[in-house]
Amino acid sequence: MPSDKQATERLDNLSAIIKVIRTKGHITRRELASRLSLSWGCISELIGMLVADGTVIEEKLPPSDAKGRIPSILTLSDCKKILGVDINKTGLSCCVCSLAGENLYECNFSLCTDSKGELLRDVFSSVTKMQNQFPDICISGFAMQGIKDADSGCWSFSNNIKINFENDIASHLNIPAIVEHDPNCMLLGCMNDENKESKMLLRIDKAIGAAIYKFNGFFNGGLLELGYTAIGSGKRLFELSDVSYIDGLSADERQKALTLAGEQLGIALGNFCNMISLDEIIVCGEITKYEDVIIPSIEKSYNDTVIKQATAKISAKNIRNAAFGAARLAIEAYPYVLKRKNA
């Protein structure tokens, strides 16, 4: 029986194999062993597990005139689908992906947040509808809005609703499920399969959500300073991020408010990058409807603050929800979640 360390290494290798095949599209065992620096015996054992599970398909190449054994090509099965779910106070969004990470289907559902019971009813109803439409869904990833209490494991949602994901949602599903904060899922949806970049995402709508991916992982320490950057006497950036507030201003007032917010956010981002260098900063959310004003303002004060060696590209992207990133998260965690579910 393998030790805990060996079991963890096996799961890490299984996840790495799935990721490489997804990135390359198809690959031979020998190429895979070389890319991951794994022995032939280790690759053979792990591929055997994935083939038996139906996750990987192995097919011989057509015969050729070349001498030697005809290699087999490894591809990901298209018989398994991944469900991504974004639970947000503005509604519930779903997407279905292939194991290869291809976004196959998207849809939105209403979400009642008047009570915990009604919210959970809508979540389960939506998941059931997706499973009925795609019976081959084998795992789900959830993006959750709100703040998670590390001690209780509960997510604080709107209207004082507290959700313990494992007890309230995951344990009631007939498929494995994993959850992550919605900005992290949004950011993961923007990453390439290599995940070599260091990126920050800022979702600005009725609040500010932030996510950072660096050193092949998410920073989960809480980015409170960026969310509460002061912009003037009694005013704070998160108040200006409420688009309904901005919409109610006159054109001149809106220009001034967005410019000031951008200036102060740019300073905060510049100081942050001086400590932790990034490749790109992505701004998304409802604020992007005013990107022609706020992005240049952010860039100007950011460039005045950040040192040259730490300068990151700043861009605005229209990311509608976190469902796709949640599905990609589930693909990344596929071997781990299946192991936990079967334990």
C-alpha positions in Angstrom: 0.0 0.0 0.0 1.5 3.4 -1.0 2.3 5.9 1.7 0.5 9.2 1.9 3.4 10.9 0.2 3.4 8.3 -2.6 -0.4 8.6 -3.0 -0.1 12.4 -3.3 2.7 12.2 -5.8 0.5 9.8 -7.9 -2.4 12.2 -7.9 0.0 15.1 -8.8 1.3 13.0 -11.7 -2.2 12.0 -12.9 -3.2 15.7 -12.9 0.0 16.6 -14.7 -0.7 13.9 -17.4 -4.2 15.2 -18.0 -3.0 18.8 -18.2 -0.2 17.9 -20.8 -2.6 15.9 -22.9 -5.1 18.7 -22.8 -2.4 21.2 -23.8 -0.9 19.1 -26.6 -4.1 17.6 -27.9 -2.4 14.2 -28.5 0.9 12.8 -27.4 2.7 9.5 -27.2 3.7 7.8 -23.9 7.4 8.3 -24.6 6.9 12.0 -25.3 4.8 12.3 -22.1 7.5 10.5 -20.0 10.2 12.8 -21.4 8.1 16.0 -20.8 7.2 15.1 -17.2 10.6 13.4 -16.4 8.8 10.2 -15.3 10.0 6.6 -15.7 8.5 4.4 -18.4 7.1 2.1 -15.7 5.4 5.0 -13.9 3.9 6.4 -17.1 2.7 2.9 -18.1 1.0 2.4 -14.7 -0.7 5.9 -14.6 -1.8 5.8 -18.3 -3.3 2.3 -17.6 -5.3 3.8 -14.7 -6.6 6.7 -16.9 -7.5 4.4 -19.8 -9.3 2.0 -17.5 -11.2 5.0 -16.0 -12.3 6.1 -19.4 -10.5 9.5 -19.1 -7.8 8.8 -21.7 -8.1 7.0 -25.0 -5.1 5.3 -26.5 -5.0 4.5 -30.2 -2.3 3.1 -32.5 -1.1 5.3 -35.3 -1.8 4.0 -38.9 0.9 1.6 -40.2 3.8 3.2 -41.9 7.0 2.2 -43.8 9.1 3.2 -40.8 10.8 0.4 -38.9 10.1 -0.3 -35.3 7.1 -0.5 -33.1 4.1 1.7 -34.1 3.5 4.2 -31.2 0.2 4.8 -29.6 -1.4 8.3 -29.4 -3.0 9.4 -26.2 -6.0 11.8 -26.3 -8.6 12.8 -23.7 -12.0 11.1 -24.0 -14.9 13.2 -25.2 -17.3 11.0 -23.4 -16.9 12.9 -20.1 -18.1 16.4 -19.5 -17.3 19.0 -16.8 -19.9 21.3 -15.3 -19.0 24.8 -14.2 -21.4 26.8 -11.9 -21.1 30.4 -10.9 -23.2 31.3 -7.8 -23.6 35.0 -7.8 -26.1 37.4 -6.3 -26.9 38.6 -9.8 -27.8 35.1 -10.9 -26.6 31.6 -11.6 -24.5 30.8 -14.6 -23.5 27.4 -15.9 -21.2 26.0 -18.6 -20.3 22.6 -19.8 -16.8 21.8 -20.9 -15.0 18.8 -22.4 -12.0 17.3 -20.6 -9.9 19.1 -23.2 -11.2 22.5 -21.8 -13.4 23.3 -24.8 -16.5 25.4 -23.7 -19.4 23.4 -25.2 -22.5 25.1 -23.8 -23.4 28.1 -21.6 -26.7 29.2 -20.0 -28.0 31.4 -17.2 -30.6 30.7 -14.5 -32.4 32.9 -12.0 -31.2 32.7 -8.4 -33.5 33.6 -5.5 -31.4 35.0 -2.6 -34.3 35.7 -0.2 -33.4 32.7 1.9 -30.8 30.0 2.1 -33.5 27.3 1.3 -34.6 29.1 -1.9 -31.0 29.7 -3.0 -30.2 26.0 -2.6 -33.4 25.0 -4.4 -32.4 27.0 -7.4 -28.8 25.7 -7.4 -29.9 22.0 -7.3 -32.6 22.6 -9.9 -30.1 24.2 -12.3 -27.6 21.4 -11.8 -30.3 18.8 -12.4 -31.3 20.5 -15.6 -27.7 20.5 -16.8 -27.2 16.8 -15.9 -30.4 15.9 -17.8 -29.1 17.7 -20.8 -25.6 16.3 -20.5 -25.8 12.9 -18.8 -22.1 12.4 -19.2 -21.2 15.2 -16.7 -18.8 13.5 -14.3 -17.5 16.4 -12.0 -18.5 19.9 -11.2 -16.6 23.1 -10.3 -18.4 25.9 -8.4 -17.4 29.6 -8.3 -18.8 31.1 -5.1 -19.3 34.8 -4.4 -18.8 36.0 -0.9 -16.2 35.7 1.8 -15.3 32.3 3.2 -14.7 31.9 7.0 -11.7 29.6 7.3 -12.8 28.4 10.8 -16.5 27.5 10.0 -16.0 26.8 6.3 -19.0 28.9 5.5 -19.4 31.4 2.7 -21.1 34.6 3.6 -23.5 35.4 0.8 -26.0 38.2 0.4 -28.9 38.8 2.8 -26.8 37.2 5.6 -27.0 33.8 4.0 -24.2 31.5 5.1 -23.4 28.4 3.0 -21.2 25.5 4.0 -20.3 24.2 0.6 -19.5 20.6 1.6 -22.5 20.2 3.8 -25.1 22.3 2.0 -24.2 21.6 -1.7 -21.5 19.0 -2.4 -22.9 16.3 -0.1 -26.3 16.5 -1.9 -24.9 16.1 -5.5 -24.4 12.7 -7.2 -21.2 13.9 -8.8 -17.9 15.1 -7.2 -17.7 18.9 -6.7 -15.1 21.5 -5.8 -15.5 25.2 -5.0 -13.3 28.3 -5.3 -13.7 32.0 -4.9 -15.3 33.5 -8.0 -12.5 36.0 -8.9 -10.0 33.1 -8.8 -12.2 31.2 -11.3 -12.5 34.3 -13.5 -8.7 34.6 -13.6 -8.3 30.8 -14.3 -10.6 31.2 -17.2 -8.1 33.8 -18.7 -5.0 31.7 -18.2 -3.4 29.6 -20.8 -2.9 25.9 -20.2 0.8 26.3 -19.2 -0.2 28.7 -16.4 3.3 30.2 -16.4 2.1 33.8 -16.2 1.8 35.9 -13.0 -1.6 37.7 -13.2 -4.0 39.7 -11.2 -7.7 40.1 -11.8 -9.8 42.9 -10.5 -13.6 42.4 -10.8 -15.2 45.8 -10.2 -19.0 46.0 -10.0 -20.9 46.5 -6.8 -17.7 45.6 -4.9 -14.2 44.7 -5.7 -13.1 41.1 -6.1 -9.4 40.4 -6.6 -7.4 37.3 -7.5 -3.7 36.7 -8.1 -2.0 33.7 -9.7 1.7 33.4 -9.1 4.1 30.5 -8.6 1.6 28.1 -10.1 -1.0 28.8 -7.5 -3.6 31.3 -6.2 -2.9 33.8 -3.5 -5.6 33.5 -0.9 -4.5 35.8 1.8 -7.2 38.5 1.2 -6.6 41.7 -0.8 -8.4 44.1 1.4 -6.2 47.2 0.8 -7.1 47.3 -2.9 -10.8 47.0 -2.1 -10.8 49.9 0.3 -8.4 52.4 -1.3 -9.4 55.9 -0.2 -10.3 58.3 -3.1 -11.1 61.4 -1.2 -12.8 62.8 1.9 -15.2 60.1 3.2 -15.2 58.3 -0.2 -13.8 54.9 -1.0 -13.2 53.1 -4.2 -15.7 50.4 -3.6 -18.5 53.0 -3.5 -17.5 54.3 -6.9 -17.4 50.8 -8.2 -21.2 50.6 -7.9 -22.2 51.1 -11.5 -25.7 52.2 -10.6 -24.1 55.0 -8.6 -21.9 56.0 -11.5 -24.8 55.9 -13.9 -26.7 58.4 -11.8 -24.0 61.0 -12.1 -23.9 63.8 -14.7 -21.4 63.3 -17.5 -18.9 65.7 -15.9 -19.3 64.2 -12.4 -18.9 60.7 -13.8 -15.7 61.7 -15.6 -14.2 63.2 -12.4 -15.3 60.2 -10.3 -13.9 57.6 -12.6 -10.7 59.6 -13.2 -10.1 59.9 -9.4 -10.9 56.3 -8.8 -8.6 55.2 -11.5 -5.8 57.4 -10.2 -6.0 56.0 -6.7 -6.4 52.4 -7.9 -3.4 52.8 -10.1 -1.2 54.0 -7.2 -2.4 51.0 -5.1 -1.6 48.6 -8.0 1.8 50.2 -8.6 2.8 49.9 -5.0 1.6 46.3 -5.0 3.6 45.4 -8.1 6.7 46.9 -6.5 6.5 44.2 -3.9 5.1 41.3 -6.1 5.9 41.6 -9.8 3.1 40.6 -12.2 2.9 40.1 -16.0 -0.7 41.3 -16.4 -3.5 43.0 -14.5 -6.9 42.3 -15.8 -9.9 44.6 -15.0 -13.3 43.1 -15.5 -16.9 43.5 -14.2 -19.5 46.2 -14.8 -16.9 48.9 -14.6 -15.6 47.9 -18.0 -18.5 49.8 -19.6 -16.4 52.9 -18.6 -13.0 51.4 -19.5 -12.3 54.2 -22.0 -12.1 56.6 -18.9 -10.9 54.5 -16.0 -8.3 52.3 -17.7 -6.2 55.3 -19.0 -6.5 56.9 -15.5 -5.3 53.7 -13.9 -2.4 53.3 -16.4 -1.1 56.8 -15.9 -0.9 56.7 -12.1 0.3 53.1 -12.2 3.2 53.9 -14.5 4.1 56.9 -12.3 4.2 54.6 -9.3 5.6 51.2 -10.4 9.3 50.7 -11.0 10.2 49.8 -14.6 11.3 46.2 -13.8 7.9 45.4 -12.2 5.6 47.0 -14.8 2.7 44.8 -15.8 0.3 45.1 -18.8 -3.1 46.5 -17.8 -6.1 45.3 -19.8 -9.9 45.3 -19.6 -11.8 42.2 -20.5 -15.5 41.4 -20.7 -15.7 38.3 -18.5 -19.4 37.7 -18.0 -19.2 35.1 -15.2 -16.9 32.6 -13.5 -18.5 29.4 -14.7 -15.9 28.6 -17.4 -13.1 29.1 -14.9 -14.9 26.9 -12.4 -15.1 24.1 -15.0 -11.4 24.5 -15.7 -10.7 24.3 -12.0 -12.6 21.0 -11.8 -10.5 19.7 -14.7 -7.3 20.6 -12.9 -8.5 18.9 -9.7 -10.1 15.9 -11.5 -7.9 13.1 -10.1 -7.9 14.6 -6.5 -11.7 15.0 -6.4 -12.4 11.6 -7.7 -10.0 10.1 -5.1 -11.8 12.0 -2.3 -15.2 10.9 -3.6 -14.2 7.3 -3.8 -12.4 7.2 -0.4 
